[in-house]
Amino acid sequence: MSHNVYGLSVVTVFWGVGIMSFGLVLQSFVLKFASDATDLAMSLLSSLYNIGIGGGALLGSVVSIHYGLNYIGIIGGVIALFAVVLMMYTVNRKMD
């Protein structure tokens, strides 16, 4: 994919739209659930979002130094899978 400029451009656009949509939906939920303290809620959301970005960069650095660049996707996939399982457990627990 990286050898095809057009394919990479399309993937980049979809990635950007996905990240932007995720951020907007997350902000909408935060504002909905914390309607009485929106300033505090949005500052906490921004802080946690940036901690997540920094933590991901730190983890990526540690993985690339100790295991190599080939394992960044594998480790990220394992973490994403764990997050999906945790989310499914949380959603199903609230439904019961």
C-alpha positions, 0 to 999 in steps of 0.5 A: 500500500505504501508504494501506491500514493493514491491508495495511501491517500485514500487510507489516510483520508478514511483514517482521518475521518474515523479519528475525527468522528471518534473524537466528536462522538466521545465529546458528545457523550461527555457533554451529554452525561456531564451537562452540569459541569461541561468545562470540567468534563471537557478538560478531563476528556482532553487530559485523558485523551492526551495521556492516551496519546503519550502512553501509546507513544511511550509503549510504541517506543519501548516495543520498538527498542526491545522487540523491533518495529515488526511487533508494534502492530502485534502488541497494538492489536493485542491491546485493542483486542483486550479493550474490545473484550473489556468494552463488551463485558462492560456493556453486557454487564450493564444490560443485565 
